[in-house]
């Protein structure tokens, strides 16, 4: 994972290479909370793939990059 200041910064860093998935840091923070917030609960159980896919979908993280194997 790399953090960048702007789309222009990404373009300079990439040069002629194609970018992978890029998301705003606010979306990354929302993903972290949705994915990990319940981990310290005494009743925690691992998320099912469908639950994790729903988290990604709710955050608008769709497309080939975000498909869980």
PyMOL commands that set and color helices and strands:
alter all, ss='L'
color gray80, all
select helices_A, chain A and resi 7-14+25-36+49-58+64-66
alter helices_A, ss='H'
color red, helices_A
deselect
rebuild
show_as cartoon
